[in-house]
Amino acid sequence: MSPMQQPAFYIPHGGGPCFFMDDPQRIWTGMGDFLRSLPRQLSAAPTAILLVSAHWETDGFAFTGAQRPSLIFDYYGFPPHTYQLRWEAPGAPDVARKAASLLTGAGLAARVDASRGLDHGVFVPMMLAFPDADVPVVEMSVERGLDPSLHLAAGRALAPLRDAGVLIIASGMSFHNMRAYGDPRFSAPSEAFDAWLSDAIAQPAQSRATLLADWEAAPFARLCHPEEEHLIPLMVAAGAAAAPGRSIYRERVLETAISAFRFD
């Protein structure tokens, strides 16, 4: 990597505003510590962050283009104080326009949404990683069809942003079955899927893309992801890098294996 080039990450964003609530059992402590460590894993400060969120689905791809994006509290039933959280990072309309141009240049539908704010897939983990809110942020949607190959192609098209110092972060959960969390019967299946995913990530780009495009063939894939919107952001991060990826965080959370990956 050049001194300016940024990696691409796939990170877990936890459950709602979990990091900002009482946690006597320390369920979210390890994940929170990992998220706080992200800036220390960078060789240089990013010029901007492009963050793909599992919580924004659109027809075609979309990018936030507001100068000062608001926060969208798209979680429900949590304590009142979690709806008062503040993270006032500036937007990066120029990065949004460049990202959309890269996608349309690759034949992919993309647009800039100048009014949309940042959902909790963005601000909750970024409040830990970049608490000073001093790095401009653009949120990217996932395409409503959730086609893994399409998102891998989007990542490949966005790769030049990394050379301009833009940090690409894909925000989701490597295991996301809401009915399974906390149930020890799902520990072994989640471990098997996580092992497959970690091995796939470590492959060269072409082999990795082939495996990820057919992720449903992985062990217990649909048990771990009954709906795949929290896995699909990974495809963008994986597509944005040619080198093999690697695991940078792995923990059993609520009886299930959860991982994060880095791509250089």
Number of C-alpha atoms within 10 A of each C-alpha: 10 9 10 17 21 27 24 28 28 28 26 25 27 21 14 19 23 18 22 16 13 8 11 8 7 12 15 18 14 15 25 20 13 18 20 17 14 16 13 10 10 15 14 13 15 20 19 23 23 26 29 27 26 26 19 19 17 14 13 16 23 25 27 26 24 21 17 17 22 19 20 15 19 13 13 9 7 12 11 8 10 17 15 9 15 14 19 19 23 18 25 24 21 12 23 25 17 16 27 24 19 20 21 16 12 14 12 18 16 24 20 21 17 17 12 17 20 27 19 24 28 28 28 24 25 22 20 19 19 18 16 12 17 13 17 20 32 30 28 31 22 27 24 13 13 18 15 23 18 20 26 25 20 30 23 21 23 25 24 17 22 25 15 15 20 26 23 28 24 32 28 26 26 28 26 22 19 11 9 18 16 13 11 12 12 20 18 14 18 27 20 17 23 24 16 17 22 18 16 22 25 18 18 14 19 13 14 22 21 15 19 23 18 11 19 14 11 18 18 19 20 16 17 26 20 14 13 23 23 24 23 29 33 31 25 30 31 32 26 27 23 16 16 19 24 18 17 16 16 16 13 15 20 16 18 26 23 22 23 24 24 22 23 18
